[in-house]
Amino acid sequence: MVGKYRRPKKIVILGTLDTKGEEHFFLKKRIAERGVQTIVVDTGIMDPPHFPPDIVAGAGIGITAKFAEIGGRI
C-alpha cells in the first residue's frame, strides 16, 4: 500500500531484450498483474528488442540520468 507521502514502488527489469525479450515481457506482465510498475532496461546490442524498453543501456545512453528522469533511484 502506498502511503500519503510515499511514491509507488517500481521494479527494474534489466536484461537483453534482443535475445530474451519474450521472457522479460512475460515477467513484466506478471509484475503488472500485481499492480506494480516496472522500469525495463535493455542491455542488448545485437538485434532490435522484442518490445520497447523504458531505457536502452546497450546503446551507450547514460543509464543513471535516464533512470532518474523516469523516477527511479539508484
Biopython code that builds the backbone (N, CA, C, O; Angstrom):
import numpy as np
from Bio.PDB.StructureBuilder import StructureBuilder

atoms = [
    (1, "MET", "N", (0.844, -1.185, 0.000)),
    (1, "MET", "CA", (0.000, 0.000, 0.000)),
    (1, "MET", "C", (0.884, 1.241, 0.000)),
    (1, "MET", "O", (1.911, 1.288, 0.678)),
    (2, "VAL", "N", (0.477, 2.229, -0.757)),
    (2, "VAL", "CA", (1.234, 3.470, -0.864)),
    (2, "VAL", "C", (0.677, 4.476, 0.122)),
    (2, "VAL", "O", (-0.514, 4.785, 0.105)),
    (3, "GLY", "N", (1.552, 4.987, 0.986)),
    (3, "GLY", "CA", (1.143, 5.975, 1.964)),
    (3, "GLY", "C", (0.912, 7.330, 1.321)),
    (3, "GLY", "O", (1.125, 7.509, 0.122)),
    (4, "LYS", "N", (0.477, 8.273, 2.128)),
    (4, "LYS", "CA", (0.143, 9.604, 1.635)),
    (4, "LYS", "C", (1.333, 10.298, 0.987)),
    (4, "LYS", "O", (1.164, 10.997, -0.012)),
    (5, "TYR", "N", (2.529, 10.121, 1.532)),
    (5, "TYR", "CA", (3.703, 10.827, 1.045)),
    (5, "TYR", "C", (4.733, 9.902, 0.399)),
    (5, "TYR", "O", (5.863, 10.320, 0.149)),
    (6, "ARG", "N", (4.367, 8.681, 0.131)),
    (6, "ARG", "CA", (5.303, 7.735, -0.457)),
    (6, "ARG", "C", (5.018, 7.555, -1.936)),
    (6, "ARG", "O", (3.867, 7.573, -2.374)),
    (7, "ARG", "N", (6.087, 7.381, -2.694)),
    (7, "ARG", "CA", (5.924, 7.076, -4.108)),
    (7, "ARG", "C", (5.660, 5.585, -4.265)),
    (7, "ARG", "O", (6.132, 4.780, -3.462)),
    (8, "PRO", "N", (4.915, 5.221, -5.288)),
    (8, "PRO", "CA", (4.681, 3.791, -5.513)),
    (8, "PRO", "C", (5.986, 3.073, -5.837)),
    (8, "PRO", "O", (6.889, 3.645, -6.448)),
    (9, "LYS", "N", (6.069, 1.841, -5.428)),
    (9, "LYS", "CA", (7.259, 1.045, -5.687)),
    (9, "LYS", "C", (7.328, 0.657, -7.150)),
    (9, "LYS", "O", (6.310, 0.481, -7.819)),
    (10, "LYS", "N", (8.560, 0.529, -7.631)),
    (10, "LYS", "CA", (8.806, 0.111, -9.007)),
    (10, "LYS", "C", (9.842, -1.003, -8.979)),
    (10, "LYS", "O", (10.720, -1.038, -8.117)),
    (11, "ILE", "N", (9.720, -1.905, -9.931)),
    (11, "ILE", "CA", (10.695, -2.984, -10.069)),
    (11, "ILE", "C", (11.426, -2.787, -11.387)),
    (11, "ILE", "O", (10.806, -2.582, -12.431)),
    (12, "VAL", "N", (12.750, -2.852, -11.325)),
    (12, "VAL", "CA", (13.566, -2.728, -12.528)),
    (12, "VAL", "C", (13.809, -4.120, -13.105)),
    (12, "VAL", "O", (14.237, -5.037, -12.404)),
    (13, "ILE", "N", (13.527, -4.252, -14.394)),
    (13, "ILE", "CA", (13.807, -5.484, -15.125)),
    (13, "ILE", "C", (14.957, -5.158, -16.068)),
    (13, "ILE", "O", (14.802, -4.358, -16.991)),
    (14, "LEU", "N", (16.094, -5.768, -15.838)),
    (14, "LEU", "CA", (17.309, -5.487, -16.600)),
    (14, "LEU", "C", (17.680, -6.719, -17.406)),
    (14, "LEU", "O", (17.821, -7.812, -16.856)),
    (15, "GLY", "N", (17.836, -6.541, -18.704)),
    (15, "GLY", "CA", (18.218, -7.695, -19.500)),
    (15, "GLY", "C", (18.355, -7.389, -20.974)),
    (15, "GLY", "O", (18.152, -6.259, -21.418)),
    (16, "THR", "N", (18.701, -8.416, -21.720)),
    (16, "THR", "CA", (18.886, -8.306, -23.165)),
    (16, "THR", "C", (17.574, -8.617, -23.870)),
    (16, "THR", "O", (17.180, -9.777, -23.994)),
    (17, "LEU", "N", (16.907, -7.568, -24.327)),
    (17, "LEU", "CA", (15.598, -7.745, -24.953)),
    (17, "LEU", "C", (15.703, -8.246, -26.381)),
    (17, "LEU", "O", (14.701, -8.645, -26.974)),
    (18, "ASP", "N", (16.916, -8.231, -26.942)),
    (18, "ASP", "CA", (17.066, -8.762, -28.296)),
    (18, "ASP", "C", (17.065, -10.289, -28.304)),
    (18, "ASP", "O", (16.573, -10.903, -29.251)),
    (19, "THR", "N", (17.612, -10.905, -27.256)),
    (19, "THR", "CA", (17.673, -12.368, -27.221)),
    (19, "THR", "C", (16.725, -12.994, -26.200)),
    (19, "THR", "O", (16.324, -14.146, -26.364)),
    (20, "LYS", "N", (16.364, -12.267, -25.163)),
    (20, "LYS", "CA", (15.483, -12.795, -24.114)),
    (20, "LYS", "C", (14.254, -11.917, -23.918)),
    (20, "LYS", "O", (13.696, -11.848, -22.823)),
    (21, "GLY", "N", (13.839, -11.249, -24.985)),
    (21, "GLY", "CA", (12.713, -10.329, -24.904)),
    (21, "GLY", "C", (11.400, -10.975, -24.496)),
    (21, "GLY", "O", (10.634, -10.399, -23.724)),
    (22, "GLU", "N", (11.139, -12.166, -25.011)),
    (22, "GLU", "CA", (9.883, -12.847, -24.664)),
    (22, "GLU", "C", (9.822, -13.150, -23.167)),
    (22, "GLU", "O", (8.778, -12.978, -22.538)),
    (23, "GLU", "N", (10.928, -13.594, -22.607)),
    (23, "GLU", "CA", (10.974, -13.907, -21.173)),
    (23, "GLU", "C", (10.815, -12.650, -20.326)),
    (23, "GLU", "O", (10.132, -12.673, -19.302)),
    (24, "HIS", "N", (11.440, -11.558, -20.744)),
    (24, "HIS", "CA", (11.324, -10.306, -19.992)),
    (24, "HIS", "C", (9.918, -9.732, -20.094)),
    (24, "HIS", "O", (9.404, -9.173, -19.125)),
    (25, "PHE", "N", (9.293, -9.866, -21.264)),
    (25, "PHE", "CA", (7.925, -9.378, -21.419)),
    (25, "PHE", "C", (6.962, -10.176, -20.544)),
    (25, "PHE", "O", (6.048, -9.610, -19.944)),
    (26, "PHE", "N", (7.167, -11.489, -20.472)),
    (26, "PHE", "CA", (6.363, -12.342, -19.600)),
    (26, "PHE", "C", (6.479, -11.867, -18.144)),
    (26, "PHE", "O", (5.474, -11.741, -17.444)),
    (27, "LEU", "N", (7.703, -11.608, -17.701)),
    (27, "LEU", "CA", (7.940, -11.137, -16.335)),
    (27, "LEU", "C", (7.265, -9.786, -16.106)),
    (27, "LEU", "O", (6.626, -9.577, -15.075)),
    (28, "LYS", "N", (7.404, -8.877, -17.058)),
    (28, "LYS", "CA", (6.781, -7.548, -16.948)),
    (28, "LYS", "C", (5.268, -7.670, -16.787)),
    (28, "LYS", "O", (4.679, -6.990, -15.947)),
    (29, "LYS", "N", (4.629, -8.541, -17.594)),
    (29, "LYS", "CA", (3.179, -8.736, -17.498)),
    (29, "LYS", "C", (2.779, -9.287, -16.133)),
    (29, "LYS", "O", (1.795, -8.833, -15.550)),
    (30, "ARG", "N", (3.523, -10.255, -15.620)),
    (30, "ARG", "CA", (3.189, -10.864, -14.322)),
    (30, "ARG", "C", (3.314, -9.839, -13.191)),
    (30, "ARG", "O", (2.487, -9.818, -12.279)),
    (31, "ILE", "N", (4.332, -9.002, -13.248)),
    (31, "ILE", "CA", (4.509, -7.965, -12.223)),
    (31, "ILE", "C", (3.364, -6.953, -12.307)),
    (31, "ILE", "O", (2.816, -6.549, -11.282)),
    (32, "ALA", "N", (3.005, -6.546, -13.525)),
    (32, "ALA", "CA", (1.921, -5.577, -13.721)),
    (32, "ALA", "C", (0.587, -6.122, -13.219)),
    (32, "ALA", "O", (-0.240, -5.366, -12.710)),
    (33, "GLU", "N", (0.374, -7.428, -13.360)),
    (33, "GLU", "CA", (-0.859, -8.043, -12.863)),
    (33, "GLU", "C", (-1.011, -7.877, -11.355)),
    (33, "GLU", "O", (-2.121, -7.934, -10.827)),
    (34, "ARG", "N", (0.092, -7.677, -10.678)),
    (34, "ARG", "CA", (0.077, -7.474, -9.225)),
    (34, "ARG", "C", (0.034, -5.994, -8.851)),
    (34, "ARG", "O", (0.134, -5.635, -7.678)),
    (35, "GLY", "N", (-0.118, -5.140, -9.867)),
    (35, "GLY", "CA", (-0.261, -3.713, -9.629)),
    (35, "GLY", "C", (1.030, -2.966, -9.360)),
    (35, "GLY", "O", (1.012, -1.866, -8.808)),
    (36, "VAL", "N", (2.153, -3.559, -9.748)),
    (36, "VAL", "CA", (3.450, -2.915, -9.525)),
    (36, "VAL", "C", (3.994, -2.423, -10.858)),
    (36, "VAL", "O", (3.967, -3.142, -11.858)),
    (37, "GLN", "N", (4.485, -1.196, -10.860)),
    (37, "GLN", "CA", (5.038, -0.606, -12.069)),
    (37, "GLN", "C", (6.445, -1.136, -12.317)),
    (37, "GLN", "O", (7.184, -1.415, -11.373)),
    (38, "THR", "N", (6.813, -1.273, -13.589)),
    (38, "THR", "CA", (8.154, -1.737, -13.936)),
    (38, "THR", "C", (8.912, -0.680, -14.713)),
    (38, "THR", "O", (8.321, 0.189, -15.354)),
    (39, "ILE", "N", (10.222, -0.768, -14.646)),
    (39, "ILE", "CA", (11.124, 0.005, -15.488)),
    (39, "ILE", "C", (11.978, -1.031, -16.205)),
    (39, "ILE", "O", (12.749, -1.750, -15.569)),
    (40, "VAL", "N", (11.843, -1.111, -17.531)),
    (40, "VAL", "CA", (12.572, -2.112, -18.299)),
    (40, "VAL", "C", (13.816, -1.469, -18.905)),
    (40, "VAL", "O", (13.733, -0.462, -19.610)),
    (41, "VAL", "N", (14.976, -2.073, -18.615)),
    (41, "VAL", "CA", (16.261, -1.597, -19.122)),
    (41, "VAL", "C", (16.796, -2.644, -20.096)),
    (41, "VAL", "O", (17.025, -3.793, -19.719)),
    (42, "ASP", "N", (16.992, -2.240, -21.350)),
    (42, "ASP", "CA", (17.503, -3.146, -22.375)),
    (42, "ASP", "C", (19.012, -2.988, -22.494)),
    (42, "ASP", "O", (19.514, -1.900, -22.773)),
    (43, "THR", "N", (19.727, -4.088, -22.278)),
    (43, "THR", "CA", (21.185, -4.070, -22.421)),
    (43, "THR", "C", (21.633, -4.789, -23.688)),
    (43, "THR", "O", (22.830, -4.962, -23.917)),
    (44, "GLY", "N", (20.684, -5.202, -24.503)),
    (44, "GLY", "CA", (21.014, -5.923, -25.729)),
    (44, "GLY", "C", (21.683, -5.028, -26.757)),
    (44, "GLY", "O", (21.386, -3.838, -26.856)),
    (45, "ILE", "N", (22.595, -5.623, -27.524)),
    (45, "ILE", "CA", (23.317, -4.848, -28.535)),
    (45, "ILE", "C", (23.280, -5.496, -29.923)),
    (45, "ILE", "O", (23.804, -4.927, -30.881)),
    (46, "MET", "N", (22.675, -6.665, -30.040)),
    (46, "MET", "CA", (22.736, -7.398, -31.301)),
    (46, "MET", "C", (21.572, -7.062, -32.249)),
    (46, "MET", "O", (21.800, -6.657, -33.389)),
    (47, "ASP", "N", (20.367, -7.225, -31.793)),
    (47, "ASP", "CA", (19.188, -7.068, -32.639)),
    (47, "ASP", "C", (18.194, -6.119, -31.981)),
    (47, "ASP", "O", (18.360, -5.771, -30.812)),
    (48, "PRO", "N", (17.163, -5.693, -32.711)),
    (48, "PRO", "CA", (16.128, -4.853, -32.105)),
    (48, "PRO", "C", (15.434, -5.600, -30.958)),
    (48, "PRO", "O", (15.331, -6.827, -30.987)),
    (49, "PRO", "N", (14.961, -4.863, -29.956)),
    (49, "PRO", "CA", (14.276, -5.514, -28.830)),
    (49, "PRO", "C", (12.925, -6.085, -29.249)),
    (49, "PRO", "O", (12.325, -5.634, -30.225)),
    (50, "HIS", "N", (12.457, -7.077, -28.505)),
    (50, "HIS", "CA", (11.156, -7.703, -28.771)),
    (50, "HIS", "C", (10.000, -6.779, -28.401)),
    (50, "HIS", "O", (8.905, -6.911, -28.947)),
    (51, "PHE", "N", (10.232, -5.847, -27.481)),
    (51, "PHE", "CA", (9.226, -4.850, -27.107)),
    (51, "PHE", "C", (9.964, -3.597, -26.662)),
    (51, "PHE", "O", (11.134, -3.682, -26.291)),
    (52, "PRO", "N", (9.313, -2.432, -26.686)),
    (52, "PRO", "CA", (10.005, -1.181, -26.366)),
    (52, "PRO", "C", (10.374, -1.081, -24.880)),
    (52, "PRO", "O", (9.497, -1.178, -24.022)),
    (53, "PRO", "N", (11.656, -0.888, -24.570)),
    (53, "PRO", "CA", (12.075, -0.718, -23.181)),
    (53, "PRO", "C", (11.880, 0.728, -22.722)),
    (53, "PRO", "O", (11.637, 1.621, -23.534)),
    (54, "ASP", "N", (11.989, 0.940, -21.432)),
    (54, "ASP", "CA", (11.952, 2.301, -20.895)),
    (54, "ASP", "C", (13.318, 2.972, -21.036)),
    (54, "ASP", "O", (13.415, 4.182, -21.236)),
    (55, "ILE", "N", (14.372, 2.155, -20.927)),
    (55, "ILE", "CA", (15.742, 2.651, -21.030)),
    (55, "ILE", "C", (16.522, 1.708, -21.930)),
    (55, "ILE", "O", (16.414, 0.487, -21.810)),
    (56, "VAL", "N", (17.316, 2.288, -22.840)),
    (56, "VAL", "CA", (18.196, 1.489, -23.695)),
    (56, "VAL", "C", (19.616, 1.721, -23.213)),
    (56, "VAL", "O", (20.211, 2.758, -23.503)),
    (57, "ALA", "N", (20.159, 0.766, -22.480)),
    (57, "ALA", "CA", (21.506, 0.910, -21.927)),
    (57, "ALA", "C", (22.559, 0.357, -22.863)),
    (57, "ALA", "O", (23.709, 0.793, -22.807)),
    (58, "GLY", "N", (22.213, -0.574, -23.712)),
    (58, "GLY", "CA", (23.174, -1.191, -24.604)),
    (58, "GLY", "C", (23.688, -0.255, -25.673)),
    (58, "GLY", "O", (24.730, -0.517, -26.275)),
    (59, "ALA", "N", (22.981, 0.826, -25.920)),
    (59, "ALA", "CA", (23.381, 1.769, -26.962)),
    (59, "ALA", "C", (24.288, 2.871, -26.435)),
    (59, "ALA", "O", (24.595, 3.813, -27.165)),
    (60, "GLY", "N", (24.719, 2.772, -25.191)),
    (60, "GLY", "CA", (25.627, 3.757, -24.628)),
    (60, "GLY", "C", (24.955, 4.982, -24.036)),
    (60, "GLY", "O", (25.634, 5.952, -23.699)),
    (61, "ILE", "N", (23.659, 4.960, -23.905)),
    (61, "ILE", "CA", (22.943, 6.091, -23.302)),
    (61, "ILE", "C", (23.200, 6.092, -21.807)),
    (61, "ILE", "O", (23.259, 5.030, -21.189)),
    (62, "GLY", "N", (23.354, 7.262, -21.222)),
    (62, "GLY", "CA", (23.615, 7.377, -19.789)),
    (62, "GLY", "C", (22.485, 6.808, -18.962)),
    (62, "GLY", "O", (21.445, 7.446, -18.800)),
    (63, "ILE", "N", (22.678, 5.629, -18.445)),
    (63, "ILE", "CA", (21.620, 4.921, -17.721)),
    (63, "ILE", "C", (21.230, 5.630, -16.422)),
    (63, "ILE", "O", (20.050, 5.664, -16.073)),
    (64, "THR", "N", (22.189, 6.187, -15.713)),
    (64, "THR", "CA", (21.876, 6.836, -14.435)),
    (64, "THR", "C", (20.958, 8.034, -14.641)),
    (64, "THR", "O", (19.976, 8.196, -13.917)),
    (65, "ALA", "N", (21.270, 8.866, -15.616)),
    (65, "ALA", "CA", (20.459, 10.054, -15.874)),
    (65, "ALA", "C", (19.065, 9.670, -16.352)),
    (65, "ALA", "O", (18.079, 10.262, -15.911)),
    (66, "LYS", "N", (18.965, 8.699, -17.239)),
    (66, "LYS", "CA", (17.669, 8.287, -17.763)),
    (66, "LYS", "C", (16.815, 7.645, -16.675)),
    (66, "LYS", "O", (15.609, 7.882, -16.609)),
    (67, "PHE", "N", (17.435, 6.836, -15.826)),
    (67, "PHE", "CA", (16.732, 6.193, -14.727)),
    (67, "PHE", "C", (16.143, 7.247, -13.792)),
    (67, "PHE", "O", (14.986, 7.139, -13.383)),
    (68, "ALA", "N", (16.929, 8.256, -13.456)),
    (68, "ALA", "CA", (16.449, 9.336, -12.583)),
    (68, "ALA", "C", (15.326, 10.125, -13.259)),
    (68, "ALA", "O", (14.386, 10.564, -12.596)),
    (69, "GLU", "N", (15.423, 10.301, -14.558)),
    (69, "GLU", "CA", (14.438, 11.053, -15.312)),
    (69, "GLU", "C", (13.047, 10.411, -15.227)),
    (69, "GLU", "O", (12.041, 11.120, -15.202)),
    (70, "ILE", "N", (12.987, 9.077, -15.185)),
    (70, "ILE", "CA", (11.686, 8.415, -15.128)),
    (70, "ILE", "C", (11.258, 8.073, -13.716)),
    (70, "ILE", "O", (10.296, 7.331, -13.519)),
    (71, "GLY", "N", (11.967, 8.609, -12.729)),
    (71, "GLY", "CA", (11.505, 8.497, -11.362)),
    (71, "GLY", "C", (12.156, 7.427, -10.519)),
    (71, "GLY", "O", (11.671, 7.138, -9.424)),
    (72, "GLY", "N", (13.225, 6.835, -10.982)),
    (72, "GLY", "CA", (13.898, 5.801, -10.206)),
    (72, "GLY", "C", (14.991, 6.366, -9.317)),
    (72, "GLY", "O", (15.405, 7.514, -9.476)),
    (73, "ARG", "N", (15.450, 5.558, -8.388)),
    (73, "ARG", "CA", (16.572, 5.923, -7.526)),
    (73, "ARG", "C", (17.617, 4.833, -7.617)),
    (73, "ARG", "O", (17.293, 3.648, -7.702)),
    (74, "ILE", "N", (18.853, 5.235, -7.600)),
    (74, "ILE", "CA", (19.949, 4.259, -7.607)),
    (74, "ILE", "C", (20.652, 4.301, -6.277)),
    (74, "ILE", "O", (21.610, 3.559, -6.061)),
]
sb = StructureBuilder()
sb.init_structure("model")
sb.init_model(0)
sb.init_chain("A")
sb.init_seg("    ")
for serial, (resi, resn, name, xyz) in enumerate(atoms, 1):
    if name == "N":
        sb.init_residue(resn, " ", resi, " ")
    sb.init_atom(name, np.array(xyz, "f"), 0.0, 1.0, " ", f" {name:<3s}", serial, name[0])
structure = sb.get_structure()
